Amino acid sequence: MPQTIKKSAASMVKEAMAEVKAISVEEALSLVDSPSHVFVDLRDSNEQERGRIHGAIPSSRGLMEFHIDPESPVHNPAFNQDKTYIFYCASGGRSALSAKVATDMGLSPVLNLSGGVAAWKKAGGELE
């Protein structure tokens, strides 16, 4: 018997984007190296190897919850800072889903970079 999917990935991304605050690339460009903001790269490692926003925490959609959770053996202390976290991915969908989950976990404040790396590069943002 075939599966009946009740929610599409697109509808889940749309819901997450409605719940999570977004930041435009134009706003975010000035926050690189900000002492009060941390960029979090939620792309897969092969995507991250092609370049990340300067100073971004490498995570992934699959491990992010474990990196945030202080009880996890793979916890990343970078998530224990009193800063604003700016989540990004290739185009904004995975980071929106991740930002919603991170917010549900209690990480705050969390913003989603609108348009992701694609918009970042289009606006002249550099990757290292």
C-alpha positions as CSV (number, residue, x, y, z in Angstrom):
1,M,0.0,0.0,0.0
2,P,1.5,3.4,-1.0
3,Q,2.2,6.0,1.6
4,T,-0.1,9.0,2.1
5,I,1.9,12.1,2.8
6,K,-0.2,14.6,4.7
7,K,2.2,17.5,4.5
8,S,4.4,18.5,1.7
9,A,8.0,19.7,2.2
10,A,7.0,23.0,0.6
11,S,4.1,23.5,3.0
12,M,6.4,22.7,6.0
13,V,8.9,25.3,4.8
14,K,6.1,27.8,4.3
15,E,4.9,27.3,7.8
16,A,8.4,27.6,9.2
17,M,9.0,30.8,7.3
18,A,5.7,32.2,8.7
19,E,6.8,31.4,12.3
20,V,10.5,32.4,12.2
21,K,11.8,35.9,11.8
22,A,13.7,36.6,8.7
23,I,16.7,38.9,8.0
24,S,17.4,40.2,4.5
25,V,20.8,39.7,2.9
26,E,21.3,43.5,2.9
27,E,20.8,43.6,6.7
28,A,22.9,40.5,7.3
29,L,25.9,41.7,5.2
30,S,26.7,44.3,7.8
31,L,26.6,41.7,10.6
32,V,29.6,39.6,9.5
33,D,32.1,39.8,12.4
34,S,29.4,41.4,14.6
35,P,30.2,40.6,18.3
36,S,26.4,40.0,18.9
37,H,25.6,37.8,15.9
38,V,26.6,34.3,14.9
39,F,26.0,32.9,11.4
40,V,25.1,29.1,11.3
41,D,25.6,27.2,8.1
42,L,23.0,24.4,7.9
43,R,24.1,23.1,4.5
44,D,25.6,19.6,4.1
45,S,29.4,19.3,4.5
46,N,30.0,19.0,0.7
47,E,28.2,22.4,0.2
48,Q,30.1,24.0,3.1
49,E,33.4,22.9,1.6
50,R,32.6,25.3,-1.3
51,G,32.7,28.2,1.1
52,R,30.9,29.6,4.2
53,I,30.1,33.1,5.4
54,H,33.1,34.3,7.4
55,G,33.0,33.1,11.0
56,A,29.9,30.8,10.5
57,I,29.4,27.8,12.7
58,P,29.3,24.7,10.5
59,S,26.4,22.5,11.4
60,S,24.0,20.6,9.2
61,R,20.2,20.1,9.0
62,G,20.8,16.5,10.2
63,L,22.9,17.3,13.3
64,M,21.8,20.7,14.3
65,E,19.6,19.6,17.2
66,F,22.5,17.6,18.6
67,H,24.9,20.5,18.3
68,I,22.4,22.8,20.2
69,D,21.5,20.3,23.0
70,P,24.0,20.7,25.9
71,E,23.3,17.1,27.0
72,S,24.4,15.7,23.6
73,P,27.8,14.2,23.2
74,V,28.3,16.3,20.0
75,H,27.1,19.6,21.6
76,N,28.8,22.6,20.1
77,P,29.5,25.3,22.8
78,A,29.1,28.0,20.2
79,F,25.4,27.6,20.7
80,N,25.7,28.6,24.4
81,Q,26.3,32.3,23.6
82,D,24.1,35.2,24.4
83,K,23.9,36.2,20.8
84,T,21.5,36.3,17.8
85,Y,21.8,33.3,15.6
86,I,21.4,33.8,11.8
87,F,20.7,30.5,10.2
88,Y,21.3,30.0,6.5
89,C,21.4,27.3,3.8
90,A,21.5,27.3,0.0
91,S,18.2,29.1,-0.6
92,G,16.4,29.5,2.8
93,G,14.2,26.4,3.1
94,R,16.4,24.1,5.2
95,S,17.4,27.0,7.4
96,A,13.8,28.0,8.0
97,L,13.0,24.5,9.1
98,S,16.1,24.4,11.3
99,A,15.4,27.8,12.8
100,K,11.9,26.7,13.7
101,V,13.2,23.6,15.4
102,A,16.0,25.5,17.2
103,T,13.4,28.1,18.4
104,D,11.2,25.2,19.6
105,M,14.2,23.8,21.5
106,G,14.7,27.2,23.3
107,L,17.5,28.8,21.3
108,S,16.8,32.5,21.0
109,P,16.9,34.8,19.1
110,V,17.1,33.0,15.8
111,L,16.8,34.6,12.4
112,N,16.5,33.0,8.9
113,L,18.6,34.5,6.2
114,S,16.2,35.1,3.3
115,G,17.3,33.5,0.1
116,G,20.3,31.8,1.7
117,V,23.8,31.6,0.1
118,A,22.3,32.2,-3.4
119,A,21.0,35.6,-2.4
120,W,24.1,36.3,-0.3
121,K,26.4,35.8,-3.4
122,K,24.0,37.7,-5.7
123,A,24.3,40.7,-3.3
124,G,28.1,40.5,-3.4
125,G,28.5,38.7,-0.1
126,E,31.8,36.7,0.1
127,L,32.3,33.1,1.2
128,E,35.6,31.8,2.6
